[in-house]
């Protein structure tokens, strides 16, 4: 392709991205499906304008998917309320831990039934374990005051399990001889599970809170107009991720928690302002600080959401380019079907059996286990960190087919199913009013 042709293509894609919400509103097609289809069309299997291969370009794929996930996780964290009822956090924590382990165990057995080695079967299952925060916009909370338990649960699950899946991936790499597990797995348990997860929570919360407090202090106490508040998002994401890498903890989880922490500081500042007014402080000054906190968080979230759409476009184009018609074998399709229609529903229904979720909420959560960019990142990460070279094509084809099938099925059903669910919820609310 000539440079002029690339400019035309990029311009058309950006315009399409801007108009996709309006154009696709009444169609059972998500933007991710459209982007993936375009990626396939311009890839080596069709027009050949962009030639990507997962084995050859694993480093590039890892970098693109990594940036996509970081931006999406931060935006997800900003959408959620830390001060939500603790019971509301119970289900997503269980989904991101117990349900994910059950899913991984079931799919490891399925992989072994398809004649993969135990280590390879575990690796594929672990790569496909996390649900996706990037592609789940139709089932996520719509704003910070959205208190629907299903939306909150699926959003928080997607934010948490991109970090909590890491121990399973490195365990599989360790069983394949590509990662040090230590005697009886002690090193893996202490460093890759306990330290990496707990450390990520601490790093993310500290970075988010300190960064936000400093920005508010400069704006209020020192009367410094920071300007370009939107780019604070990039600074906080980069800072948190860098500290996490240096500390040897999971950066994905830390960045998600940093977003949560930033939102939490905003609410704490609002609470402090109300308390100061009750204690006799000038209401103008107290309200000004609370307004600054709210304004900054809104601007950062708005910028992060716009960035999220852009990186979603890039990531889905890459995924489409990586797909090959030869990957869609009966084995790969059956494996994908078992994950999406059996393992995910079973793990969710078992995990939520004692929760206060209704039957419809549990069934929808069982279906909406969207696999996407997170799984592609873990695939590229595994290939770059010593996954069995002889099985690269098999591992990649299973993962990419599962992701493609999930994008199509979940993208086509998200809007109608969630619209029906929300309509039923509004109906119950109206019926409950006297």
C-alpha positions, 0 to 999 in steps of 0.5 A: 500500500502507498502512504496515501492509501494508508492515510485514507484507510486510517482516516476512514477508520477514525471516522467510522470509530466516531460514528460507530455508536450511532450506526450500530445502535439498532444492529446486533453488531458491536464495534469490536466485531466490525473492527475485527472484520476490517482487520481480517479483511486487510490482513494476510488472509484477504487483501494482504495490506497488513501482514501480522503473524502471532509467532513472528510479531509476538512482541508487537502484539504484546505491546499493543494489547498491553497498552489497550488493557492498561487504559481500559483497566484505569477507565474501569476503575474510575467508573466504580465506587469503592464505597459501594456496599461490601456485599456488592464486591463479594461476587466480583471477587469470587468471580475473579478468583474462585470462578476463574480457577474452576474455569481454568481447571475444567478447560485444562481437562478439556485441553488434555482430552484434546491431546495437549500435554498437561502444561500446554492445556493449563497454559491455554486455559490460563490464557483464556481465563480472564474476562475482558474489560476492553470489549465489555462496554455494553454490560459494564456500569454506565456511570459512577452512580450506576448501582445495578449489581449485575453491571457492577459485578461484571465490570469489577470482575473484568477489572480484577481478573486481568491481574489475578490470571497472571499467577495461572499463566506463570504456573503453566509456564513454570510447569513447561520449564519456562518460569522458576516455581521453586521447591514444591512451588513455594516461590510461585506461591509467595512471589507470584501469588501473595506478593504480586497480588497484595503488592499490586493492591498496595501500589495501585492504591498508594499511587492513585491516592497520592497522585490525586491528593497532590493534584488537588493540593496544587489546584486549591491550596497553592492555586496552581492551574494545572491545565491539561488535566486529561493527561493526568490519566496517562501520567498516573497509568504510566507511574503506577505501571512503572512502580509495579514493574520495579516492585515485581507486582502485577501492573494490570491489577495496580492500574485498575486499583489506581483508578479506584483510588482516584475515584475514592479520593474524590468522594472522600474530598466531597465528604470532608467538604460537607464535614467542614461546612458542618463545623463552620468552615466557609462553605465557598472554600469547601465546596470549591475543593469538592468541585475541583475533585469532581471536575478533575475526575470527570475530565480524566475519565472522559479522556480515558474513555476516548483513549479506550475507544482508540486503543480498542480499534487498534487492538481489534484490527490486530486480532483480525489480522492474526486470524487465519481461515485454517484456524477454524478447525472442529477442535478449536471451535469445540474447545471455544464452545466448551469454554463459553457455553459450559465451563464459564456458565458452570463456574459462575453458577456454582460460585454465585449459588449463595449470593443475593443475585437473582436467577436472571442476573446469575444466568446473564453473568454466566453467559457474559464471560467475554474473552478478548484483548486480555487473552491475546496479551497473555498469548503474546506474553507466553510466546515471548517468555518461553512457551513451547515453540513446537506448539505455538501454532496450536496454542495460538489457533485455539486462543484466537478462535476462542476470542473471535467466537466470543467477540461475535457471540457476545457482541451480537447478544449484549445489547438485546439481552441487557436491554431486556434485563434493564427493561425488566428491572425498570418494570419491577421498580415501577411495580414496587412503587405505591 
